[in-house]
């Protein structure tokens, strides 16, 4: 049996920012979904890998990208 590691990142906020974050989170090893309810959206990103270190690297990279988008969107 192959080991597998998984982490979930969740975000909620405006639809326009959520759509941009969804595009950025759509990358290899990630499964991203965006659900809308009452004018707000919820982004859920599941990151998977067979190595805990590789999973951590993917998450770190993804969080940097999402953070940059969020910072630039607010300005």
OpenMM code with the backbone's topology and positions (N, CA, C; nanometers):
from openmm import Vec3, app, unit

residues = "UNK UNK UNK UNK UNK UNK UNK UNK UNK UNK UNK UNK UNK UNK UNK UNK UNK UNK UNK UNK UNK UNK UNK UNK UNK UNK UNK UNK UNK UNK UNK UNK UNK UNK UNK UNK UNK UNK UNK UNK UNK UNK UNK UNK UNK UNK UNK UNK UNK UNK UNK UNK UNK UNK UNK UNK UNK UNK UNK UNK UNK UNK UNK UNK UNK UNK UNK UNK UNK UNK UNK UNK UNK UNK UNK".split()
positions = [
    Vec3(0.0838, -0.1184, 0.0000),
    Vec3(0.0000, 0.0000, 0.0000),
    Vec3(0.0880, 0.1244, 0.0000),
    Vec3(0.0568, 0.2178, -0.0865),
    Vec3(0.1300, 0.3428, -0.0968),
    Vec3(0.0731, 0.4423, 0.0037),
    Vec3(0.1625, 0.5051, 0.0784),
    Vec3(0.1177, 0.6078, 0.1723),
    Vec3(0.0746, 0.7303, 0.0954),
    Vec3(-0.0216, 0.8017, 0.1512),
    Vec3(-0.0701, 0.9244, 0.0904),
    Vec3(-0.0982, 1.0250, 0.2006),
    Vec3(-0.0621, 1.1482, 0.1749),
    Vec3(-0.0847, 1.2563, 0.2701),
    Vec3(-0.1755, 1.3592, 0.2057),
    Vec3(-0.2568, 1.4249, 0.2899),
    Vec3(-0.3558, 1.5178, 0.2392),
    Vec3(-0.3720, 1.6339, 0.3366),
    Vec3(-0.3885, 1.7529, 0.2823),
    Vec3(-0.4178, 1.8709, 0.3635),
    Vec3(-0.5266, 1.9513, 0.2926),
    Vec3(-0.6100, 2.0171, 0.3714),
    Vec3(-0.7186, 2.0969, 0.3164),
    Vec3(-0.7024, 2.2425, 0.3581),
    Vec3(-0.7166, 2.3301, 0.2610),
    Vec3(-0.7134, 2.4742, 0.2857),
    Vec3(-0.8510, 2.5271, 0.2479),
    Vec3(-0.9121, 2.6057, 0.3375),
    Vec3(-1.0431, 2.6618, 0.3098),
    Vec3(-1.0380, 2.8134, 0.3247),
    Vec3(-1.1102, 2.8817, 0.2379),
    Vec3(-1.1157, 3.0273, 0.2374),
    Vec3(-1.2579, 3.0678, 0.2049),
    Vec3(-1.3049, 3.1794, 0.2608),
    Vec3(-1.4356, 3.2329, 0.2229),
    Vec3(-1.4247, 3.3834, 0.2056),
    Vec3(-1.5055, 3.4361, 0.1152),
    Vec3(-1.5024, 3.5794, 0.0886),
    Vec3(-1.5824, 3.6126, -0.0351),
    Vec3(-1.5385, 3.7180, -0.1049),
    Vec3(-1.6118, 3.7677, -0.2203),
    Vec3(-1.5945, 3.6762, -0.3416),
    Vec3(-1.6947, 3.6804, -0.4283),
    Vec3(-1.6940, 3.5936, -0.5466),
    Vec3(-1.5831, 3.6310, -0.6440),
    Vec3(-1.5559, 3.7603, -0.6613),
    Vec3(-1.4540, 3.7989, -0.7587),
    Vec3(-1.3153, 3.7517, -0.7162),
    Vec3(-1.2813, 3.7659, -0.5895),
    Vec3(-1.1524, 3.7177, -0.5407),
    Vec3(-1.1497, 3.5649, -0.5385),
    Vec3(-1.2611, 3.5041, -0.5020),
    Vec3(-1.2688, 3.3580, -0.4978),
    Vec3(-1.2401, 3.2944, -0.6321),
    Vec3(-1.2892, 3.3559, -0.7386),
    Vec3(-1.2658, 3.3037, -0.8726),
    Vec3(-1.1181, 3.3098, -0.9088),
    Vec3(-1.0526, 3.4194, -0.8736),
    Vec3(-0.9096, 3.4332, -0.9016),
    Vec3(-0.8296, 3.3304, -0.8212),
    Vec3(-0.8655, 3.3122, -0.6951),
    Vec3(-0.7966, 3.2145, -0.6103),
    Vec3(-0.8189, 3.0723, -0.6611),
    Vec3(-0.9389, 3.0446, -0.7110),
    Vec3(-0.9690, 2.9120, -0.7667),
    Vec3(-0.8768, 2.8805, -0.8838),
    Vec3(-0.8583, 2.9755, -0.9714),
    Vec3(-0.7705, 2.9551, -1.0869),
    Vec3(-0.6280, 2.9270, -1.0397),
    Vec3(-0.5813, 3.0039, -0.9417),
    Vec3(-0.4450, 2.9861, -0.8905),
    Vec3(-0.4273, 2.8519, -0.8205),
    Vec3(-0.5340, 2.8023, -0.7588),
    Vec3(-0.5262, 2.6761, -0.6849),
    Vec3(-0.5435, 2.5544, -0.7744),
    Vec3(-0.5795, 2.5758, -0.8979),
    Vec3(-0.5971, 2.4646, -0.9919),
    Vec3(-0.4610, 2.4279, -1.0502),
    Vec3(-0.3936, 2.3385, -0.9811),
    Vec3(-0.2576, 2.2985, -1.0189),
    Vec3(-0.2405, 2.1509, -0.9880),
    Vec3(-0.1350, 2.0891, -1.0394),
    Vec3(-0.1131, 1.9466, -1.0137),
    Vec3(-0.1047, 1.9153, -0.8639),
    Vec3(-0.1713, 1.8093, -0.8243),
    Vec3(-0.1715, 1.7677, -0.6850),
    Vec3(-0.2745, 1.8379, -0.6000),
    Vec3(-0.3512, 1.9287, -0.6612),
    Vec3(-0.4536, 2.0049, -0.5886),
    Vec3(-0.5895, 1.9835, -0.6533),
    Vec3(-0.6893, 1.9735, -0.5701),
    Vec3(-0.8273, 1.9668, -0.6155),
    Vec3(-0.8999, 2.0856, -0.5528),
    Vec3(-0.9438, 2.1803, -0.6349),
    Vec3(-1.0049, 2.3026, -0.5842),
    Vec3(-1.1509, 2.3116, -0.6267),
    Vec3(-1.2371, 2.3523, -0.5330),
    Vec3(-1.3784, 2.3731, -0.5624),
    Vec3(-1.4220, 2.5063, -0.5034),
    Vec3(-1.5188, 2.5673, -0.5683),
    Vec3(-1.5720, 2.6957, -0.5243),
    Vec3(-1.7231, 2.6829, -0.5144),
    Vec3(-1.7780, 2.7083, -0.3964),
    Vec3(-1.9222, 2.7015, -0.3748),
    Vec3(-1.9723, 2.8389, -0.3332),
    Vec3(-2.0881, 2.8793, -0.3878),
    Vec3(-2.1452, 3.0092, -0.3565),
    Vec3(-2.2728, 2.9929, -0.2750),
    Vec3(-2.2873, 3.0804, -0.1747),
    Vec3(-2.4067, 3.0788, -0.0917),
    Vec3(-2.4273, 3.2170, -0.0311),
    Vec3(-2.5441, 3.2735, -0.0512),
    Vec3(-2.5800, 3.4038, 0.0062),
    Vec3(-2.4806, 3.5145, -0.0274),
    Vec3(-2.4315, 3.5175, -0.1501),
    Vec3(-2.3422, 3.6235, -0.1934),
    Vec3(-2.1971, 3.6044, -0.1563),
    Vec3(-2.1668, 3.5070, -0.0741),
    Vec3(-2.0283, 3.4756, -0.0402),
    Vec3(-1.9905, 3.3425, -0.1040),
    Vec3(-1.8604, 3.3258, -0.1239),
    Vec3(-1.8132, 3.2000, -0.1792),
    Vec3(-1.7181, 3.1339, -0.0811),
    Vec3(-1.7067, 3.0037, -0.0977),
    Vec3(-1.6161, 2.9256, -0.0135),
    Vec3(-1.5276, 2.8430, -0.1055),
    Vec3(-1.3983, 2.8642, -0.0926),
    Vec3(-1.2999, 2.7907, -0.1707),
    Vec3(-1.2426, 2.6798, -0.0832),
    Vec3(-1.2400, 2.5610, -0.1383),
    Vec3(-1.1823, 2.4467, -0.0681),
    Vec3(-1.0772, 2.3847, -0.1592),
    Vec3(-0.9552, 2.3771, -0.1072),
    Vec3(-0.8449, 2.3196, -0.1844),
    Vec3(-0.7908, 2.2005, -0.1073),
    Vec3(-0.7908, 2.0843, -0.1693),
    Vec3(-0.7342, 1.9637, -0.1110),
    Vec3(-0.6026, 1.9360, -0.1839),
    Vec3(-0.4947, 1.9298, -0.1056),
    Vec3(-0.3617, 1.9056, -0.1616),
    Vec3(-0.3195, 1.7652, -0.1195),
    Vec3(-0.2722, 1.6859, -0.2152),
    Vec3(-0.2326, 1.5476, -0.1872),
    Vec3(-0.0939, 1.5182, -0.2419),
    Vec3(-0.0237, 1.4288, -0.1723),
    Vec3(0.1064, 1.3824, -0.2201),
    Vec3(0.1418, 1.2532, -0.1472),
    Vec3(0.2395, 1.1818, -0.2006),
    Vec3(0.2833, 1.0567, -0.1389),
    Vec3(0.3951, 1.0793, -0.0381),
    Vec3(0.4503, 1.2002, -0.0356),
    Vec3(0.5579, 1.2350, 0.0567),
    Vec3(0.5147, 1.3525, 0.1432),
    Vec3(0.5354, 1.3431, 0.2722),
    Vec3(0.4973, 1.4517, 0.3622),
    Vec3(0.5776, 1.5785, 0.3310),
    Vec3(0.7035, 1.5648, 0.2959),
    Vec3(0.7852, 1.6820, 0.2627),
    Vec3(0.7383, 1.7472, 0.1338),
    Vec3(0.7055, 1.6657, 0.0357),
    Vec3(0.6551, 1.7186, -0.0903),
    Vec3(0.5195, 1.7868, -0.0713),
    Vec3(0.4357, 1.7296, 0.0137),
    Vec3(0.3079, 1.7909, 0.0469),
    Vec3(0.3311, 1.9275, 0.1099),
    Vec3(0.4235, 1.9334, 0.2020),
    Vec3(0.4540, 2.0607, 0.2679),
    Vec3(0.5035, 2.1640, 0.1671),
    Vec3(0.5884, 2.1219, 0.0760),
    Vec3(0.6398, 2.2129, -0.0267),
    Vec3(0.5264, 2.2667, -0.1139),
    Vec3(0.4342, 2.1786, -0.1535),
    Vec3(0.3197, 2.2203, -0.2351),
    Vec3(0.2321, 2.3200, -0.1604),
    Vec3(0.2071, 2.2923, -0.0329),
    Vec3(0.1229, 2.3812, 0.0475),
    Vec3(0.1900, 2.5163, 0.0654),
    Vec3(0.3183, 2.5156, 0.0965),
    Vec3(0.3911, 2.6417, 0.1135),
    Vec3(0.3846, 2.7254, -0.0138),
    Vec3(0.4090, 2.6615, -0.1274),
    Vec3(0.4055, 2.7326, -0.2552),
    Vec3(0.2664, 2.7880, -0.2835),
    Vec3(0.1651, 2.7073, -0.2593),
    Vec3(0.0274, 2.7501, -0.2825),
    Vec3(-0.0099, 2.8669, -0.1920),
    Vec3(0.0268, 2.8610, -0.0652),
    Vec3(-0.0069, 2.9690, 0.0272),
    Vec3(0.0617, 3.1002, -0.0112),
    Vec3(0.1831, 3.0923, -0.0608),
    Vec3(0.2533, 3.2130, -0.1065),
    Vec3(0.1776, 3.2750, -0.2237),
    Vec3(0.1375, 3.1926, -0.3196),
    Vec3(0.0651, 3.2423, -0.4369),
    Vec3(-0.0688, 3.3031, -0.3955),
    Vec3(-0.1437, 3.2335, -0.3112),
    Vec3(-0.2740, 3.2840, -0.2681),
    Vec3(-0.2605, 3.4127, -0.1881),
    Vec3(-0.1595, 3.4204, -0.1038),
    Vec3(-0.1354, 3.5401, -0.0244),
    Vec3(-0.1016, 3.6593, -0.1132),
    Vec3(-0.0168, 3.6378, -0.2132),
    Vec3(0.0190, 3.7451, -0.3067),
    Vec3(-0.1046, 3.7963, -0.3801),
    Vec3(-0.1892, 3.7057, -0.4231),
    Vec3(-0.3124, 3.7446, -0.4933),
    Vec3(-0.4011, 3.8263, -0.4001),
    Vec3(-0.4179, 3.7795, -0.2788),
    Vec3(-0.5045, 3.8496, -0.1831),
    Vec3(-0.4515, 3.9895, -0.1519),
    Vec3(-0.3211, 4.0005, -0.1316),
    Vec3(-0.2608, 4.1317, -0.1028),
    Vec3(-0.2779, 4.2269, -0.2195),
    Vec3(-0.2550, 4.1788, -0.3407),
    Vec3(-0.2664, 4.2648, -0.4587),
    Vec3(-0.4116, 4.2982, -0.4920),
    Vec3(-0.5041, 4.2139, -0.4545),
    Vec3(-0.6448, 4.2370, -0.4808),
    Vec3(-0.7005, 4.3454, -0.3910),
    Vec3(-0.6515, 4.3535, -0.2690),
    Vec3(-0.7013, 4.4503, -0.1712),
    Vec3(-0.6563, 4.5912, -0.2067),
    Vec3(-0.5388, 4.6047, -0.2682),
    Vec3(-0.4829, 4.7380, -0.2978),
    Vec3(-0.5612, 4.8112, -0.4024),
] * unit.nanometer
topology = app.Topology()
chain = topology.addChain("A")
for resn in residues:
    res = topology.addResidue(resn, chain)
    for name in ("N", "CA", "C"):
        topology.addAtom(name, app.Element.getBySymbol(name[0]), res)
